[in-house]
């Protein structure tokens, strides 16, 4: 887990609870940005909705 970036500024309890964490597209699970923010770090898997892309690419 040393290779993941963590976001210390996001408080998961401040995120909207009504947004789904994922949806299905062509039989595959696609995680939402809300899910990634709740998780709190980038897994570096190239997720479509990753809000951490900017910090990982720097």
C-alpha distance matrix in Angstrom:
0.0 3.8 5.4 5.8 9.0 10.2 13.9 15.7 19.1 19.0 20.4 19.8 23.2 24.9 24.1 26.9 26.7 29.0 27.0 25.6 21.9 22.7 25.8 27.0 28.1 29.8 28.3 24.7 22.4 21.8 19.7 21.4 20.3 20.9 18.3 15.6 16.9 17.0 13.3 12.7 10.1 10.3 8.8 10.7 13.0 16.1 17.1 20.7 20.6 17.3 18.4 15.7 17.2 19.2 16.6 14.4 17.6 18.7
3.8 0.0 3.8 5.7 8.3 10.0 13.8 15.4 18.8 19.5 21.3 21.4 24.8 26.2 25.6 28.7 28.9 31.3 29.2 28.2 24.5 25.4 28.5 29.7 30.5 32.3 31.1 27.4 25.2 24.3 22.1 23.4 21.9 22.8 20.6 17.5 18.4 18.9 15.6 14.1 11.2 11.3 10.5 11.5 14.5 17.1 18.6 22.0 21.9 18.4 19.0 15.8 17.0 18.4 15.4 13.2 16.2 16.7
5.4 3.8 0.0 3.8 6.8 9.7 13.3 15.7 18.7 19.2 21.5 21.4 25.0 26.0 25.0 27.9 28.3 30.4 27.9 26.9 23.3 23.7 26.5 27.6 28.1 29.7 28.9 25.1 23.2 22.0 20.1 21.4 19.9 21.3 19.3 16.0 17.3 18.4 15.2 13.7 10.2 9.1 8.2 8.2 11.4 13.7 15.6 19.0 19.2 15.7 16.6 13.3 13.9 15.5 12.8 10.1 12.9 13.8
5.8 5.7 3.8 0.0 3.8 6.4 10.0 12.7 15.5 15.6 17.9 17.6 21.3 22.3 21.2 24.1 24.6 26.7 24.3 23.4 19.9 20.7 23.7 25.1 25.8 27.8 27.0 23.2 20.9 19.4 17.1 18.1 16.4 17.6 15.8 12.4 13.4 14.7 11.6 9.9 6.4 5.6 5.7 6.8 10.2 12.2 13.4 16.6 16.2 12.7 13.4 10.2 11.6 13.4 10.8 8.7 12.1 13.3
9.0 8.3 6.8 3.8 0.0 3.8 6.8 9.7 12.2 12.8 15.5 15.8 19.6 20.0 19.2 22.3 23.3 25.6 23.2 23.0 19.7 20.9 24.0 25.9 26.5 28.9 28.4 24.6 22.1 20.0 17.3 17.6 15.1 16.3 15.2 11.6 11.7 13.6 11.1 8.5 5.3 5.4 7.7 8.5 12.1 13.1 13.9 16.5 15.5 11.7 11.3 8.0 10.0 11.0 8.0 7.1 10.8 11.4
10.2 10.0 9.7 6.4 3.8 0.0 3.8 6.3 9.2 9.6 12.0 12.6 16.2 16.9 16.5 19.8 20.8 23.5 21.6 21.6 18.5 20.4 23.7 26.1 27.2 29.9 29.2 25.5 22.5 20.5 17.3 17.1 14.5 14.8 13.9 10.6 9.8 11.1 9.1 5.8 4.2 6.8 9.5 11.3 14.4 15.5 15.4 17.8 16.1 12.4 11.4 8.8 11.9 12.8 9.8 10.1 13.8 14.1
13.9 13.8 13.3 10.0 6.8 3.8 0.0 3.8 5.6 6.2 9.2 10.5 13.9 13.9 13.9 17.4 18.9 21.6 19.9 20.6 18.0 20.2 23.5 26.3 27.4 30.4 30.0 26.4 23.3 20.8 17.4 16.4 13.3 13.3 13.3 10.3 8.2 10.0 9.4 5.6 5.9 8.6 12.0 13.7 16.5 16.9 16.3 18.0 15.6 12.3 10.2 8.3 11.9 12.2 9.7 11.2 14.6 14.6
15.7 15.4 15.7 12.7 9.7 6.3 3.8 0.0 3.8 5.8 7.9 10.3 13.1 13.2 14.2 17.9 19.5 22.5 21.4 22.4 20.1 22.7 26.2 29.1 30.5 33.6 33.0 29.5 26.2 23.9 20.4 19.2 16.1 15.4 15.5 13.1 10.5 11.3 11.2 7.6 9.0 12.2 15.3 17.2 20.1 20.6 19.9 21.6 19.0 15.8 13.5 12.0 15.6 15.4 12.8 14.6 17.9 17.4
19.1 18.8 18.7 15.5 12.2 9.2 5.6 3.8 0.0 3.8 6.5 9.6 12.0 11.0 12.2 16.0 18.1 21.1 20.1 21.6 19.9 22.6 26.0 29.1 30.5 33.8 33.5 30.1 26.8 24.1 20.6 18.7 15.3 14.4 15.5 13.5 10.2 11.5 12.5 9.2 11.1 13.9 17.3 19.0 21.7 21.6 20.5 21.6 18.5 15.8 12.9 12.2 15.7 15.2 13.2 15.7 18.6 18.0
19.0 19.5 19.2 15.6 12.8 9.6 6.2 5.8 3.8 0.0 3.8 6.1 8.8 8.0 8.6 12.4 14.4 17.3 16.3 17.9 16.3 19.2 22.6 25.9 27.4 30.8 30.5 27.2 23.8 21.2 17.5 15.5 12.4 10.9 12.1 10.7 7.0 8.1 9.9 7.3 10.0 12.9 16.2 18.3 20.4 20.3 18.6 19.5 16.2 13.9 11.2 11.5 15.2 15.4 14.0 16.2 19.2 19.3
20.4 21.3 21.5 17.9 15.5 12.0 9.2 7.9 6.5 3.8 0.0 3.8 5.5 5.5 7.3 11.0 12.5 15.9 15.7 17.4 16.1 19.5 22.9 26.4 28.4 31.8 31.2 28.1 24.5 22.3 18.5 16.5 14.0 11.5 12.5 12.1 8.5 7.9 10.2 8.6 12.1 15.4 18.2 20.8 22.6 22.8 20.8 21.7 18.4 16.5 14.2 14.8 18.5 19.0 17.7 19.6 22.8 23.0
19.8 21.4 21.4 17.6 15.8 12.6 10.5 10.3 9.6 6.1 3.8 0.0 3.8 5.3 5.5 8.8 9.5 12.9 12.7 14.0 12.6 16.1 19.6 23.1 25.3 28.8 27.9 25.0 21.3 19.4 15.6 13.9 11.9 9.0 9.4 9.9 6.8 4.8 7.9 7.7 11.5 14.5 16.9 19.7 21.0 21.4 19.0 19.9 16.6 15.2 13.6 14.7 18.3 19.6 18.6 19.9 23.2 24.0
23.2 24.8 25.0 21.3 19.6 16.2 13.9 13.1 12.0 8.8 5.5 3.8 0.0 3.8 5.5 8.0 8.3 12.0 12.9 14.7 14.1 17.9 21.2 24.8 27.3 30.8 29.9 27.3 23.5 21.8 18.1 16.2 14.7 11.2 12.0 13.2 10.3 8.1 11.2 11.5 15.2 18.3 20.5 23.5 24.6 25.0 22.3 23.0 19.6 18.5 16.9 18.3 21.9 23.0 22.1 23.6 26.8 27.5
24.9 26.2 26.0 22.3 20.0 16.9 13.9 13.2 11.0 8.0 5.5 5.3 3.8 0.0 3.8 6.6 8.7 11.8 12.5 15.0 15.0 18.5 21.6 25.3 27.5 31.1 30.6 28.0 24.4 22.2 18.6 16.0 13.9 10.8 12.7 13.7 10.3 9.4 12.9 12.5 16.1 18.8 21.5 24.0 25.2 25.0 22.4 22.5 18.8 18.0 15.8 17.6 21.0 21.7 21.1 23.2 26.0 26.5
24.1 25.6 25.0 21.2 19.2 16.5 13.9 14.2 12.2 8.6 7.3 5.5 5.5 3.8 0.0 3.8 6.3 9.0 9.0 11.5 11.5 14.9 17.9 21.6 23.7 27.4 27.0 24.5 20.9 18.6 15.1 12.4 10.6 7.3 9.6 11.0 8.1 7.5 11.3 11.6 14.8 17.0 19.5 21.9 22.6 22.3 19.3 19.2 15.6 15.2 13.4 15.7 18.9 20.0 20.0 21.7 24.4 25.4
26.9 28.7 27.9 24.1 22.3 19.8 17.4 17.9 16.0 12.4 11.0 8.8 8.0 6.6 3.8 0.0 3.8 5.5 6.3 9.5 10.7 14.0 16.4 20.2 22.4 26.2 25.8 23.8 20.3 18.2 15.1 12.2 11.3 7.9 10.4 12.8 10.7 9.9 13.6 14.6 17.7 19.5 21.7 24.0 24.2 23.6 20.3 19.7 16.2 16.7 15.3 18.2 21.0 22.3 22.8 24.3 26.8 28.1
26.7 28.9 28.3 24.6 23.3 20.8 18.9 19.5 18.1 14.4 12.5 9.5 8.3 8.7 6.3 3.8 0.0 3.8 5.7 7.9 9.3 12.7 15.2 18.9 21.6 25.2 24.4 22.6 19.0 17.6 14.6 12.4 12.6 8.9 10.1 13.2 11.9 10.0 13.4 15.2 18.3 20.2 21.8 24.5 24.3 24.2 20.8 20.5 17.3 17.9 17.2 19.9 22.8 24.5 24.8 25.9 28.6 30.2
29.0 31.3 30.4 26.7 25.6 23.5 21.6 22.5 21.1 17.3 15.9 12.9 12.0 11.8 9.0 5.5 3.8 0.0 3.8 6.3 9.2 11.8 13.5 17.1 19.7 23.3 22.8 21.4 18.1 16.7 14.4 12.1 12.9 9.8 11.3 14.7 14.0 12.7 15.8 17.9 20.6 21.9 23.4 25.7 25.1 24.6 21.0 20.2 17.1 18.5 18.2 21.3 23.7 25.6 26.4 27.4 29.7 31.6
27.0 29.2 27.9 24.3 23.2 21.6 19.9 21.4 20.1 16.3 15.7 12.7 12.9 12.5 9.0 6.3 5.7 3.8 0.0 3.8 6.5 8.8 10.5 14.2 16.6 20.3 20.0 18.4 15.1 13.3 11.0 8.4 9.6 7.0 8.7 12.0 11.8 11.3 14.1 16.2 18.4 19.2 20.6 22.6 21.8 21.1 17.4 16.4 13.5 15.2 15.1 18.4 20.5 22.6 23.6 24.4 26.5 28.6
25.6 28.2 26.9 23.4 23.0 21.6 20.6 22.4 21.6 17.9 17.4 14.0 14.7 15.0 11.5 9.5 7.9 6.3 3.8 0.0 3.8 5.6 7.4 11.0 13.8 17.4 16.7 15.1 11.8 10.6 8.7 7.3 9.7 7.8 7.8 11.4 12.4 11.5 13.4 16.2 18.0 18.4 19.1 21.3 20.0 19.6 15.9 15.2 12.9 14.7 15.6 18.6 20.4 23.0 24.1 24.2 26.4 28.9
21.9 24.5 23.3 19.9 19.7 18.5 18.0 20.1 19.9 16.3 16.1 12.6 14.1 15.0 11.5 10.7 9.3 9.2 6.5 3.8 0.0 3.8 7.2 10.7 13.4 16.8 15.8 13.5 9.8 8.6 5.8 5.4 7.9 6.3 4.7 8.3 10.0 9.0 10.3 13.2 14.7 15.1 15.5 17.8 16.6 16.7 13.0 13.2 11.0 12.2 13.5 16.1 17.9 20.8 21.5 21.3 23.7 26.3
22.7 25.4 23.7 20.7 20.9 20.4 20.2 22.7 22.6 19.2 19.5 16.1 17.9 18.5 14.9 14.0 12.7 11.8 8.8 5.6 3.8 0.0 3.8 7.0 9.7 13.0 12.1 9.9 6.4 5.3 4.2 5.3 8.9 8.9 7.2 9.9 12.5 12.2 12.7 15.6 16.3 15.8 15.6 17.4 15.5 15.3 11.6 11.4 10.2 12.1 14.3 16.9 18.0 21.2 22.3 21.6 23.6 26.6
25.8 28.5 26.5 23.7 24.0 23.7 23.5 26.2 26.0 22.6 22.9 19.6 21.2 21.6 17.9 16.4 15.2 13.5 10.5 7.4 7.2 3.8 0.0 3.8 6.6 10.0 9.5 8.2 5.8 5.4 6.6 7.6 11.4 11.9 10.9 13.3 15.9 15.9 16.4 19.2 19.7 18.7 18.3 19.6 17.2 16.6 13.0 12.0 11.6 14.3 16.7 19.4 19.9 23.1 24.7 23.9 25.5 28.6
27.0 29.7 27.6 25.1 25.9 26.1 26.3 29.1 29.1 25.9 26.4 23.1 24.8 25.3 21.6 20.2 18.9 17.1 14.2 11.0 10.7 7.0 3.8 0.0 3.8 6.6 5.8 5.4 4.8 6.0 8.8 10.7 14.4 15.4 14.0 16.0 19.0 19.0 19.0 21.9 21.9 20.5 19.5 20.4 17.5 17.0 13.8 12.9 13.5 16.3 19.1 21.6 21.6 25.0 26.6 25.4 26.7 30.1
28.1 30.5 28.1 25.8 26.5 27.2 27.4 30.5 30.5 27.4 28.4 25.3 27.3 27.5 23.7 22.4 21.6 19.7 16.6 13.8 13.4 9.7 6.6 3.8 0.0 3.8 5.4 5.3 6.5 6.8 10.3 12.0 15.4 17.1 16.1 17.5 20.6 21.2 21.1 23.6 23.1 21.1 20.2 20.4 17.2 16.1 13.4 11.9 13.3 16.3 19.4 21.7 21.1 24.4 26.4 25.1 25.8 29.4
29.8 32.3 29.7 27.8 28.9 29.9 30.4 33.6 33.8 30.8 31.8 28.8 30.8 31.1 27.4 26.2 25.2 23.3 20.3 17.4 16.8 13.0 10.0 6.6 3.8 0.0 3.8 5.6 8.5 9.8 13.5 15.6 18.9 20.7 19.4 20.6 23.9 24.5 24.0 26.6 25.8 23.6 22.1 22.1 18.6 17.7 15.5 14.3 16.3 19.2 22.4 24.5 23.5 26.9 28.9 27.2 27.7 31.4
28.3 31.1 28.9 27.0 28.4 29.2 30.0 33.0 33.5 30.5 31.2 27.9 29.9 30.6 27.0 25.8 24.4 22.8 20.0 16.7 15.8 12.1 9.5 5.8 5.4 3.8 0.0 3.8 6.9 9.5 12.9 15.6 19.1 20.5 18.6 20.0 23.5 23.5 22.8 25.7 25.0 23.1 21.3 21.7 18.2 18.1 15.8 15.4 17.2 19.6 23.0 24.8 24.2 27.8 29.4 27.6 28.5 32.2
24.7 27.4 25.1 23.2 24.6 25.5 26.4 29.5 30.1 27.2 28.1 25.0 27.3 28.0 24.5 23.8 22.6 21.4 18.4 15.1 13.5 9.9 8.2 5.4 5.3 5.6 3.8 0.0 3.8 6.4 9.8 12.8 16.1 17.7 15.7 16.7 20.2 20.5 19.5 22.2 21.3 19.3 17.5 17.9 14.5 14.5 12.2 12.2 14.1 16.2 19.7 21.3 20.7 24.4 25.8 23.9 25.0 28.6
22.4 25.2 23.2 20.9 22.1 22.5 23.3 26.2 26.8 23.8 24.5 21.3 23.5 24.4 20.9 20.3 19.0 18.1 15.1 11.8 9.8 6.4 5.8 4.8 6.5 8.5 6.9 3.8 0.0 3.8 6.4 9.7 13.1 14.2 12.0 13.3 16.8 16.8 15.9 18.8 18.3 16.7 15.3 16.4 13.3 13.5 10.6 11.0 11.9 13.8 17.1 18.8 18.9 22.5 23.7 22.1 23.7 27.1
21.8 24.3 22.0 19.4 20.0 20.5 20.8 23.9 24.1 21.2 22.3 19.4 21.8 22.2 18.6 18.2 17.6 16.7 13.3 10.6 8.6 5.3 5.4 6.0 6.8 9.8 9.5 6.4 3.8 0.0 3.8 6.5 9.8 11.6 9.9 10.9 14.2 14.9 14.5 16.9 16.4 14.6 13.8 14.6 12.0 11.3 7.9 7.6 8.2 10.5 13.7 15.7 15.7 19.2 20.7 19.4 20.8 24.2
19.7 22.1 20.1 17.1 17.3 17.3 17.4 20.4 20.6 17.5 18.5 15.6 18.1 18.6 15.1 15.1 14.6 14.4 11.0 8.7 5.8 4.2 6.6 8.8 10.3 13.5 12.9 9.8 6.4 3.8 0.0 3.8 6.8 8.1 6.2 7.3 10.5 11.1 10.8 13.3 13.2 12.1 11.9 13.4 11.5 11.2 7.5 7.9 6.9 8.4 11.1 13.2 14.1 17.5 18.5 17.6 19.6 22.6
21.4 23.4 21.4 18.1 17.6 17.1 16.4 19.2 18.7 15.5 16.5 13.9 16.2 16.0 12.4 12.2 12.4 12.1 8.4 7.3 5.4 5.3 7.6 10.7 12.0 15.6 15.6 12.8 9.7 6.5 3.8 0.0 3.8 5.2 5.2 6.7 8.9 10.1 10.9 12.8 13.3 12.6 13.6 14.9 13.8 12.7 9.0 8.3 5.7 7.7 9.3 12.2 13.4 16.3 17.6 17.5 19.4 22.1
20.3 21.9 19.9 16.4 15.1 14.5 13.3 16.1 15.3 12.4 14.0 11.9 14.7 13.9 10.6 11.3 12.6 12.9 9.6 9.7 7.9 8.9 11.4 14.4 15.4 18.9 19.1 16.1 13.1 9.8 6.8 3.8 0.0 3.8 5.4 5.1 6.2 8.6 9.8 10.6 11.2 10.8 12.7 13.9 13.7 12.5 9.3 8.6 5.0 5.7 5.9 9.2 10.9 13.3 14.5 15.0 17.0 19.3
20.9 22.8 21.3 17.6 16.3 14.8 13.3 15.4 14.4 10.9 11.5 9.0 11.2 10.8 7.3 7.9 8.9 9.8 7.0 7.8 6.3 8.9 11.9 15.4 17.1 20.7 20.5 17.7 14.2 11.6 8.1 5.2 3.8 0.0 3.8 5.5 5.2 6.2 8.6 9.9 11.7 12.4 14.4 16.4 16.3 15.7 12.4 12.2 8.7 9.0 8.7 11.6 14.0 16.1 16.8 17.6 19.9 21.9
18.3 20.6 19.3 15.8 15.2 13.9 13.3 15.5 15.5 12.1 12.5 9.4 12.0 12.7 9.6 10.4 10.1 11.3 8.7 7.8 4.7 7.2 10.9 14.0 16.1 19.4 18.6 15.7 12.0 9.9 6.2 5.2 5.4 3.8 0.0 3.8 5.5 5.1 6.2 8.7 10.2 10.9 12.0 14.5 14.2 14.4 11.1 11.9 9.2 9.0 9.8 11.9 14.3 17.0 17.2 17.3 20.0 22.2
15.6 17.5 16.0 12.4 11.6 10.6 10.3 13.1 13.5 10.7 12.1 9.9 13.2 13.7 11.0 12.8 13.2 14.7 12.0 11.4 8.3 9.9 13.3 16.0 17.5 20.6 20.0 16.7 13.3 10.9 7.3 6.7 5.1 5.5 3.8 0.0 3.8 5.4 5.0 6.3 6.8 7.3 9.0 11.3 11.7 11.8 9.2 10.6 8.0 6.3 7.0 8.4 11.0 13.7 13.6 13.5 16.4 18.5
16.9 18.4 17.3 13.4 11.7 9.8 8.2 10.5 10.2 7.0 8.5 6.8 10.3 10.3 8.1 10.7 11.9 14.0 11.8 12.4 10.0 12.5 15.9 19.0 20.6 23.9 23.5 20.2 16.8 14.2 10.5 8.9 6.2 5.2 5.5 3.8 0.0 3.8 5.4 5.0 7.2 8.9 11.6 13.8 14.9 14.8 12.4 13.4 10.2 8.4 7.2 8.6 11.9 13.7 13.3 14.2 17.2 18.7
17.0 18.9 18.4 14.7 13.6 11.1 10.0 11.3 11.5 8.1 7.9 4.8 8.1 9.4 7.5 9.9 10.0 12.7 11.3 11.5 9.0 12.2 15.9 19.0 21.2 24.5 23.5 20.5 16.8 14.9 11.1 10.1 8.6 6.2 5.1 5.4 3.8 0.0 3.8 5.3 8.5 10.9 12.8 15.7 16.6 17.1 14.6 15.8 12.9 11.4 10.9 12.0 15.4 17.4 16.7 17.3 20.5 21.9
13.3 15.6 15.2 11.6 11.1 9.1 9.4 11.2 12.5 9.9 10.2 7.9 11.2 12.9 11.3 13.6 13.4 15.8 14.1 13.4 10.3 12.7 16.4 19.0 21.1 24.0 22.8 19.5 15.9 14.5 10.8 10.9 9.8 8.6 6.2 5.0 5.4 3.8 0.0 3.8 5.9 8.4 9.6 13.0 13.9 15.2 13.1 15.2 13.0 10.9 11.2 11.3 14.4 16.8 15.7 15.5 19.0 20.6
12.7 14.1 13.7 9.9 8.5 5.8 5.6 7.6 9.2 7.3 8.6 7.7 11.5 12.5 11.6 14.6 15.2 17.9 16.2 16.2 13.2 15.6 19.2 21.9 23.6 26.6 25.7 22.2 18.8 16.9 13.3 12.8 10.6 9.9 8.7 6.3 5.0 5.3 3.8 0.0 3.8 7.3 9.7 12.6 14.4 15.4 13.9 15.9 13.5 10.7 10.0 9.3 12.9 14.6 12.9 13.3 16.9 18.0
10.1 11.2 10.2 6.4 5.3 4.2 5.9 9.0 11.1 10.0 12.1 11.5 15.2 16.1 14.8 17.7 18.3 20.6 18.4 18.0 14.7 16.3 19.7 21.9 23.1 25.8 25.0 21.3 18.3 16.4 13.2 13.3 11.2 11.7 10.2 6.8 7.2 8.5 5.9 3.8 0.0 3.8 6.4 9.0 11.4 12.5 11.8 14.4 12.7 9.3 9.2 7.4 10.4 12.4 10.5 10.1 13.8 15.1
10.3 11.3 9.1 5.6 5.4 6.8 8.6 12.2 13.9 12.9 15.4 14.5 18.3 18.8 17.0 19.5 20.2 21.9 19.2 18.4 15.1 15.8 18.7 20.5 21.1 23.6 23.1 19.3 16.7 14.6 12.1 12.6 10.8 12.4 10.9 7.3 8.9 10.9 8.4 7.3 3.8 0.0 3.8 5.4 7.9 8.9 8.8 11.6 10.7 7.2 8.2 5.9 7.8 10.5 9.2 7.7 11.1 13.2
8.8 10.5 8.2 5.7 7.7 9.5 12.0 15.3 17.3 16.2 18.2 16.9 20.5 21.5 19.5 21.7 21.8 23.4 20.6 19.1 15.5 15.6 18.3 19.5 20.2 22.1 21.3 17.5 15.3 13.8 11.9 13.6 12.7 14.4 12.0 9.0 11.6 12.8 9.6 9.7 6.4 3.8 0.0 3.8 5.5 8.0 8.3 11.9 12.0 9.1 11.2 9.4 10.2 13.4 12.2 9.8 12.8 15.3
10.7 11.5 8.2 6.8 8.5 11.3 13.7 17.2 19.0 18.3 20.8 19.7 23.5 24.0 21.9 24.0 24.5 25.7 22.6 21.3 17.8 17.4 19.6 20.4 20.4 22.1 21.7 17.9 16.4 14.6 13.4 14.9 13.9 16.4 14.5 11.3 13.8 15.7 13.0 12.6 9.0 5.4 3.8 0.0 3.8 5.6 7.6 11.0 11.9 9.0 11.4 9.1 8.5 11.6 10.9 7.7 9.9 12.9
13.0 14.5 11.4 10.2 12.1 14.4 16.5 20.1 21.7 20.4 22.6 21.0 24.6 25.2 22.6 24.2 24.3 25.1 21.8 20.0 16.6 15.5 17.2 17.5 17.2 18.6 18.2 14.5 13.3 12.0 11.5 13.8 13.7 16.3 14.2 11.7 14.9 16.6 13.9 14.4 11.4 7.9 5.5 3.8 0.0 3.8 5.6 9.2 11.0 9.3 12.5 11.3 10.3 13.8 14.0 10.9 12.4 15.8
16.1 17.1 13.7 12.2 13.1 15.5 16.9 20.6 21.6 20.3 22.8 21.4 25.0 25.0 22.3 23.6 24.2 24.6 21.1 19.6 16.7 15.3 16.6 17.0 16.1 17.7 18.1 14.5 13.5 11.3 11.2 12.7 12.5 15.7 14.4 11.8 14.8 17.1 15.2 15.4 12.5 8.9 8.0 5.6 3.8 0.0 3.8 6.4 8.7 7.5 10.7 10.0 8.1 11.6 12.7 10.0 10.7 14.4
17.1 18.6 15.6 13.4 13.9 15.4 16.3 19.9 20.5 18.6 20.8 19.0 22.3 22.4 19.3 20.3 20.8 21.0 17.4 15.9 13.0 11.6 13.0 13.8 13.4 15.5 15.8 12.2 10.6 7.9 7.5 9.0 9.3 12.4 11.1 9.2 12.4 14.6 13.1 13.9 11.8 8.8 8.3 7.6 5.6 3.8 0.0 3.8 5.7 5.3 9.1 9.7 8.7 12.4 13.7 11.9 13.1 16.6
20.7 22.0 19.0 16.6 16.5 17.8 18.0 21.6 21.6 19.5 21.7 19.9 23.0 22.5 19.2 19.7 20.5 20.2 16.4 15.2 13.2 11.4 12.0 12.9 11.9 14.3 15.4 12.2 11.0 7.6 7.9 8.3 8.6 12.2 11.9 10.6 13.4 15.8 15.2 15.9 14.4 11.6 11.9 11.0 9.2 6.4 3.8 0.0 3.8 5.8 9.0 10.7 9.3 12.6 14.8 13.6 14.1 17.6
20.6 21.9 19.2 16.2 15.5 16.1 15.6 19.0 18.5 16.2 18.4 16.6 19.6 18.8 15.6 16.2 17.3 17.1 13.5 12.9 11.0 10.2 11.6 13.5 13.3 16.3 17.2 14.1 11.9 8.2 6.9 5.7 5.0 8.7 9.2 8.0 10.2 12.9 13.0 13.5 12.7 10.7 12.0 11.9 11.0 8.7 5.7 3.8 0.0 3.8 6.2 8.9 8.7 11.7 13.7 13.4 14.5 17.4
17.3 18.4 15.7 12.7 11.7 12.4 12.3 15.8 15.8 13.9 16.5 15.2 18.5 18.0 15.2 16.7 17.9 18.5 15.2 14.7 12.2 12.1 14.3 16.3 16.3 19.2 19.6 16.2 13.8 10.5 8.4 7.7 5.7 9.0 9.0 6.3 8.4 11.4 10.9 10.7 9.3 7.2 9.1 9.0 9.3 7.5 5.3 5.8 3.8 0.0 3.8 5.4 5.8 9.1 10.4 10.0 11.7 14.5
18.4 19.0 16.6 13.4 11.3 11.4 10.2 13.5 12.9 11.2 14.2 13.6 16.9 15.8 13.4 15.3 17.2 18.2 15.1 15.6 13.5 14.3 16.7 19.1 19.4 22.4 23.0 19.7 17.1 13.7 11.1 9.3 5.9 8.7 9.8 7.0 7.2 10.9 11.2 10.0 9.2 8.2 11.2 11.4 12.5 10.7 9.1 9.0 6.2 3.8 0.0 3.8 5.7 7.5 8.8 9.8 11.6 13.5
15.7 15.8 13.3 10.2 8.0 8.8 8.3 12.0 12.2 11.5 14.8 14.7 18.3 17.6 15.7 18.2 19.9 21.3 18.4 18.6 16.1 16.9 19.4 21.6 21.7 24.5 24.8 21.3 18.8 15.7 13.2 12.2 9.2 11.6 11.9 8.4 8.6 12.0 11.3 9.3 7.4 5.9 9.4 9.1 11.3 10.0 9.7 10.7 8.9 5.4 3.8 0.0 3.8 5.5 5.5 6.2 8.7 10.4
17.2 17.0 13.9 11.6 10.0 11.9 11.9 15.6 15.7 15.2 18.5 18.3 21.9 21.0 18.9 21.0 22.8 23.7 20.5 20.4 17.9 18.0 19.9 21.6 21.1 23.5 24.2 20.7 18.9 15.7 14.1 13.4 10.9 14.0 14.3 11.0 11.9 15.4 14.4 12.9 10.4 7.8 10.2 8.5 10.3 8.1 8.7 9.3 8.7 5.8 5.7 3.8 0.0 3.8 5.6 5.2 6.1 8.8
19.2 18.4 15.5 13.4 11.0 12.8 12.2 15.4 15.2 15.4 19.0 19.6 23.0 21.7 20.0 22.3 24.5 25.6 22.6 23.0 20.8 21.2 23.1 25.0 24.4 26.9 27.8 24.4 22.5 19.2 17.5 16.3 13.3 16.1 17.0 13.7 13.7 17.4 16.8 14.6 12.4 10.5 13.4 11.6 13.8 11.6 12.4 12.6 11.7 9.1 7.5 5.5 3.8 0.0 3.8 5.5 5.4 6.5
16.6 15.4 12.8 10.8 8.0 9.8 9.7 12.8 13.2 14.0 17.7 18.6 22.1 21.1 20.0 22.8 24.8 26.4 23.6 24.1 21.5 22.3 24.7 26.6 26.4 28.9 29.4 25.8 23.7 20.7 18.5 17.6 14.5 16.8 17.2 13.6 13.3 16.7 15.7 12.9 10.5 9.2 12.2 10.9 14.0 12.7 13.7 14.8 13.7 10.4 8.8 5.5 5.6 3.8 0.0 3.8 5.6 5.4
14.4 13.2 10.1 8.7 7.1 10.1 11.2 14.6 15.7 16.2 19.6 19.9 23.6 23.2 21.7 24.3 25.9 27.4 24.4 24.2 21.3 21.6 23.9 25.4 25.1 27.2 27.6 23.9 22.1 19.4 17.6 17.5 15.0 17.6 17.3 13.5 14.2 17.3 15.5 13.3 10.1 7.7 9.8 7.7 10.9 10.0 11.9 13.6 13.4 10.0 9.8 6.2 5.2 5.5 3.8 0.0 3.8 5.6
17.6 16.2 12.9 12.1 10.8 13.8 14.6 17.9 18.6 19.2 22.8 23.2 26.8 26.0 24.4 26.8 28.6 29.7 26.5 26.4 23.7 23.6 25.5 26.7 25.8 27.7 28.5 25.0 23.7 20.8 19.6 19.4 17.0 19.9 20.0 16.4 17.2 20.5 19.0 16.9 13.8 11.1 12.8 9.9 12.4 10.7 13.1 14.1 14.5 11.7 11.6 8.7 6.1 5.4 5.6 3.8 0.0 3.8
18.7 16.7 13.8 13.3 11.4 14.1 14.6 17.4 18.0 19.3 23.0 24.0 27.5 26.5 25.4 28.1 30.2 31.6 28.6 28.9 26.3 26.6 28.6 30.1 29.4 31.4 32.2 28.6 27.1 24.2 22.6 22.1 19.3 21.9 22.2 18.5 18.7 21.9 20.6 18.0 15.1 13.2 15.3 12.9 15.8 14.4 16.6 17.6 17.4 14.5 13.5 10.4 8.8 6.5 5.4 5.6 3.8 0.0
